[in-house]
Amino acid sequence: MSSGSLSWRIKLIFPLGLISVAWVQEIIDQLFFAGRFNLPVGTGTPVWSLLTAPFSHAGFGHLIGNTLLFLPLSYLVLSKGCRDYLAVWICTILYRDSSVVILASD
């Protein structure tokens, strides 16, 4: 198997794996916690919540909307390269989470 073939497969599977984590978390949330289980980020939450909060959603409607945007945009950025995708992923998490912390602070 050539390295180009492997790279193409990773680029195809990686966004699907990420969105699968969010779907599994939401299904567990809805089945066992009636939609009340959340992985929030904010003041007073552990640092690791910066990594878990992107997988938490406010229901299936929210998750469907995010999935419909996330997958095409992921493949668009991945067409530039894996480093670009990682950079966008990290910057998005940091921007979103820092804004939540700033807006949530008293």
CNS distance restraints for C-alpha pairs under 8 A (distance, minus, plus):
assign (resid   1 and name CA) (resid   5 and name CA) 6.61 0.50 0.50
assign (resid   1 and name CA) (resid   6 and name CA) 7.16 0.50 0.50
assign (resid   2 and name CA) (resid   6 and name CA) 6.54 0.50 0.50
assign (resid   3 and name CA) (resid   7 and name CA) 6.09 0.50 0.50
assign (resid   4 and name CA) (resid   8 and name CA) 6.23 0.50 0.50
assign (resid   5 and name CA) (resid   9 and name CA) 6.33 0.50 0.50
assign (resid   6 and name CA) (resid  10 and name CA) 6.20 0.50 0.50
assign (resid   7 and name CA) (resid  11 and name CA) 6.17 0.50 0.50
assign (resid   8 and name CA) (resid  12 and name CA) 6.27 0.50 0.50
assign (resid   9 and name CA) (resid  13 and name CA) 6.09 0.50 0.50
assign (resid  10 and name CA) (resid  14 and name CA) 5.68 0.50 0.50
assign (resid  11 and name CA) (resid  15 and name CA) 7.36 0.50 0.50
assign (resid  11 and name CA) (resid  75 and name CA) 7.51 0.50 0.50
assign (resid  11 and name CA) (resid  78 and name CA) 6.48 0.50 0.50
assign (resid  11 and name CA) (resid  82 and name CA) 7.62 0.50 0.50
assign (resid  12 and name CA) (resid  16 and name CA) 7.27 0.50 0.50
assign (resid  12 and name CA) (resid  75 and name CA) 7.63 0.50 0.50
assign (resid  13 and name CA) (resid  17 and name CA) 6.11 0.50 0.50
assign (resid  14 and name CA) (resid  18 and name CA) 6.35 0.50 0.50
assign (resid  15 and name CA) (resid  19 and name CA) 6.17 0.50 0.50
assign (resid  15 and name CA) (resid  71 and name CA) 6.51 0.50 0.50
assign (resid  15 and name CA) (resid  74 and name CA) 6.46 0.50 0.50
assign (resid  15 and name CA) (resid  75 and name CA) 7.74 0.50 0.50
assign (resid  16 and name CA) (resid  20 and name CA) 5.94 0.50 0.50
assign (resid  16 and name CA) (resid  71 and name CA) 7.54 0.50 0.50
assign (resid  17 and name CA) (resid  21 and name CA) 6.50 0.50 0.50
assign (resid  18 and name CA) (resid  22 and name CA) 6.91 0.50 0.50
assign (resid  19 and name CA) (resid  23 and name CA) 6.31 0.50 0.50
assign (resid  19 and name CA) (resid  55 and name CA) 7.86 0.50 0.50
assign (resid  19 and name CA) (resid  67 and name CA) 6.93 0.50 0.50
assign (resid  20 and name CA) (resid  24 and name CA) 6.06 0.50 0.50
assign (resid  21 and name CA) (resid  25 and name CA) 6.11 0.50 0.50
assign (resid  21 and name CA) (resid  55 and name CA) 6.70 0.50 0.50
assign (resid  22 and name CA) (resid  26 and name CA) 6.14 0.50 0.50
assign (resid  22 and name CA) (resid  54 and name CA) 7.89 0.50 0.50
assign (resid  22 and name CA) (resid  55 and name CA) 4.43 0.50 0.50
assign (resid  22 and name CA) (resid  56 and name CA) 6.43 0.50 0.50
assign (resid  22 and name CA) (resid  57 and name CA) 7.70 0.50 0.50
assign (resid  22 and name CA) (resid  63 and name CA) 7.75 0.50 0.50
assign (resid  23 and name CA) (resid  27 and name CA) 6.08 0.50 0.50
assign (resid  23 and name CA) (resid  63 and name CA) 7.45 0.50 0.50
assign (resid  24 and name CA) (resid  28 and name CA) 6.15 0.50 0.50
assign (resid  25 and name CA) (resid  29 and name CA) 6.04 0.50 0.50
assign (resid  25 and name CA) (resid  55 and name CA) 7.08 0.50 0.50
assign (resid  25 and name CA) (resid  56 and name CA) 7.00 0.50 0.50
assign (resid  26 and name CA) (resid  30 and name CA) 6.06 0.50 0.50
assign (resid  26 and name CA) (resid  35 and name CA) 7.77 0.50 0.50
assign (resid  26 and name CA) (resid  56 and name CA) 6.98 0.50 0.50
assign (resid  26 and name CA) (resid  57 and name CA) 6.81 0.50 0.50
assign (resid  26 and name CA) (resid  59 and name CA) 6.97 0.50 0.50
assign (resid  26 and name CA) (resid  60 and name CA) 7.25 0.50 0.50
assign (resid  27 and name CA) (resid  31 and name CA) 6.01 0.50 0.50
assign (resid  28 and name CA) (resid  32 and name CA) 5.77 0.50 0.50
assign (resid  28 and name CA) (resid  33 and name CA) 7.33 0.50 0.50
assign (resid  29 and name CA) (resid  33 and name CA) 4.99 0.50 0.50
assign (resid  29 and name CA) (resid  34 and name CA) 6.30 0.50 0.50
assign (resid  29 and name CA) (resid  35 and name CA) 5.15 0.50 0.50
assign (resid  29 and name CA) (resid  36 and name CA) 6.79 0.50 0.50
assign (resid  29 and name CA) (resid  37 and name CA) 5.45 0.50 0.50
assign (resid  29 and name CA) (resid  38 and name CA) 7.79 0.50 0.50
assign (resid  30 and name CA) (resid  34 and name CA) 4.69 0.50 0.50
assign (resid  30 and name CA) (resid  35 and name CA) 4.60 0.50 0.50
assign (resid  30 and name CA) (resid  36 and name CA) 7.82 0.50 0.50
assign (resid  30 and name CA) (resid  59 and name CA) 7.83 0.50 0.50
assign (resid  31 and name CA) (resid  35 and name CA) 7.83 0.50 0.50
assign (resid  33 and name CA) (resid  37 and name CA) 5.78 0.50 0.50
assign (resid  35 and name CA) (resid  58 and name CA) 7.54 0.50 0.50
assign (resid  35 and name CA) (resid  59 and name CA) 6.77 0.50 0.50
assign (resid  38 and name CA) (resid  53 and name CA) 7.97 0.50 0.50
assign (resid  38 and name CA) (resid  56 and name CA) 5.88 0.50 0.50
assign (resid  38 and name CA) (resid  57 and name CA) 7.50 0.50 0.50
assign (resid  39 and name CA) (resid  49 and name CA) 6.71 0.50 0.50
assign (resid  39 and name CA) (resid  52 and name CA) 6.02 0.50 0.50
assign (resid  39 and name CA) (resid  53 and name CA) 4.91 0.50 0.50
assign (resid  39 and name CA) (resid  55 and name CA) 7.51 0.50 0.50
assign (resid  39 and name CA) (resid  56 and name CA) 5.46 0.50 0.50
assign (resid  40 and name CA) (resid  45 and name CA) 7.58 0.50 0.50
assign (resid  40 and name CA) (resid  49 and name CA) 6.51 0.50 0.50
assign (resid  40 and name CA) (resid  52 and name CA) 7.78 0.50 0.50
assign (resid  40 and name CA) (resid  53 and name CA) 5.26 0.50 0.50
assign (resid  40 and name CA) (resid  56 and name CA) 7.36 0.50 0.50
assign (resid  41 and name CA) (resid  45 and name CA) 5.94 0.50 0.50
assign (resid  41 and name CA) (resid  46 and name CA) 7.88 0.50 0.50
assign (resid  41 and name CA) (resid  49 and name CA) 5.43 0.50 0.50
assign (resid  41 and name CA) (resid  50 and name CA) 6.19 0.50 0.50
assign (resid  41 and name CA) (resid  53 and name CA) 5.96 0.50 0.50
assign (resid  41 and name CA) (resid  97 and name CA) 6.60 0.50 0.50
assign (resid  41 and name CA) (resid 100 and name CA) 7.24 0.50 0.50
assign (resid  41 and name CA) (resid 101 and name CA) 7.29 0.50 0.50
assign (resid  42 and name CA) (resid  97 and name CA) 7.48 0.50 0.50
assign (resid  42 and name CA) (resid 100 and name CA) 6.13 0.50 0.50
assign (resid  42 and name CA) (resid 101 and name CA) 4.70 0.50 0.50
assign (resid  42 and name CA) (resid 104 and name CA) 6.55 0.50 0.50
assign (resid  43 and name CA) (resid 101 and name CA) 5.58 0.50 0.50
assign (resid  43 and name CA) (resid 104 and name CA) 6.87 0.50 0.50
assign (resid  43 and name CA) (resid 105 and name CA) 6.51 0.50 0.50
assign (resid  45 and name CA) (resid  49 and name CA) 6.67 0.50 0.50
assign (resid  48 and name CA) (resid  52 and name CA) 6.73 0.50 0.50
assign (resid  49 and name CA) (resid  53 and name CA) 5.60 0.50 0.50
assign (resid  50 and name CA) (resid  54 and name CA) 7.69 0.50 0.50
assign (resid  50 and name CA) (resid  93 and name CA) 7.12 0.50 0.50
assign (resid  50 and name CA) (resid  94 and name CA) 7.70 0.50 0.50
assign (resid  50 and name CA) (resid  97 and name CA) 6.50 0.50 0.50
assign (resid  51 and name CA) (resid  93 and name CA) 7.75 0.50 0.50
assign (resid  52 and name CA) (resid  56 and name CA) 7.21 0.50 0.50
assign (resid  54 and name CA) (resid  93 and name CA) 7.30 0.50 0.50
assign (resid  57 and name CA) (resid  62 and name CA) 6.18 0.50 0.50
assign (resid  57 and name CA) (resid  63 and name CA) 5.94 0.50 0.50
assign (resid  58 and name CA) (resid  62 and name CA) 5.82 0.50 0.50
assign (resid  58 and name CA) (resid  63 and name CA) 7.43 0.50 0.50
assign (resid  59 and name CA) (resid  63 and name CA) 6.35 0.50 0.50
assign (resid  60 and name CA) (resid  64 and name CA) 5.93 0.50 0.50
assign (resid  61 and name CA) (resid  65 and name CA) 6.20 0.50 0.50
assign (resid  62 and name CA) (resid  66 and name CA) 6.20 0.50 0.50
assign (resid  63 and name CA) (resid  67 and name CA) 5.96 0.50 0.50
assign (resid  64 and name CA) (resid  68 and name CA) 6.15 0.50 0.50
assign (resid  65 and name CA) (resid  69 and name CA) 6.55 0.50 0.50
assign (resid  66 and name CA) (resid  70 and name CA) 5.70 0.50 0.50
assign (resid  67 and name CA) (resid  71 and name CA) 6.00 0.50 0.50
assign (resid  68 and name CA) (resid  72 and name CA) 7.19 0.50 0.50
assign (resid  69 and name CA) (resid  73 and name CA) 6.22 0.50 0.50
assign (resid  70 and name CA) (resid  74 and name CA) 5.79 0.50 0.50
assign (resid  71 and name CA) (resid  75 and name CA) 6.29 0.50 0.50
assign (resid  72 and name CA) (resid  76 and name CA) 6.15 0.50 0.50
assign (resid  73 and name CA) (resid  77 and name CA) 6.22 0.50 0.50
assign (resid  74 and name CA) (resid  78 and name CA) 5.97 0.50 0.50
assign (resid  74 and name CA) (resid  85 and name CA) 7.24 0.50 0.50
assign (resid  75 and name CA) (resid  79 and name CA) 6.06 0.50 0.50
assign (resid  76 and name CA) (resid  80 and name CA) 7.33 0.50 0.50
assign (resid  77 and name CA) (resid  81 and name CA) 6.91 0.50 0.50
assign (resid  77 and name CA) (resid  84 and name CA) 6.61 0.50 0.50
assign (resid  77 and name CA) (resid  85 and name CA) 5.59 0.50 0.50
assign (resid  78 and name CA) (resid  82 and name CA) 5.70 0.50 0.50
assign (resid  78 and name CA) (resid  84 and name CA) 7.00 0.50 0.50
assign (resid  78 and name CA) (resid  85 and name CA) 5.52 0.50 0.50
assign (resid  80 and name CA) (resid  84 and name CA) 6.50 0.50 0.50
assign (resid  80 and name CA) (resid  85 and name CA) 7.86 0.50 0.50
assign (resid  81 and name CA) (resid  85 and name CA) 6.43 0.50 0.50
assign (resid  82 and name CA) (resid  86 and name CA) 6.17 0.50 0.50
assign (resid  83 and name CA) (resid  87 and name CA) 6.07 0.50 0.50
assign (resid  84 and name CA) (resid  88 and name CA) 6.15 0.50 0.50
assign (resid  85 and name CA) (resid  89 and name CA) 6.07 0.50 0.50
assign (resid  86 and name CA) (resid  90 and name CA) 6.11 0.50 0.50
assign (resid  87 and name CA) (resid  91 and name CA) 6.06 0.50 0.50
assign (resid  88 and name CA) (resid  92 and name CA) 5.91 0.50 0.50
assign (resid  89 and name CA) (resid  93 and name CA) 6.26 0.50 0.50
assign (resid  90 and name CA) (resid  94 and name CA) 6.14 0.50 0.50
assign (resid  91 and name CA) (resid  95 and name CA) 5.92 0.50 0.50
assign (resid  92 and name CA) (resid  96 and name CA) 5.94 0.50 0.50
assign (resid  93 and name CA) (resid  97 and name CA) 5.85 0.50 0.50
assign (resid  94 and name CA) (resid  98 and name CA) 5.77 0.50 0.50
assign (resid  95 and name CA) (resid  99 and name CA) 6.09 0.50 0.50
assign (resid  96 and name CA) (resid 100 and name CA) 6.29 0.50 0.50
assign (resid  97 and name CA) (resid 101 and name CA) 6.26 0.50 0.50
assign (resid  98 and name CA) (resid 102 and name CA) 6.13 0.50 0.50
assign (resid  99 and name CA) (resid 103 and name CA) 5.99 0.50 0.50
assign (resid 100 and name CA) (resid 104 and name CA) 5.86 0.50 0.50
assign (resid 101 and name CA) (resid 105 and name CA) 6.09 0.50 0.50
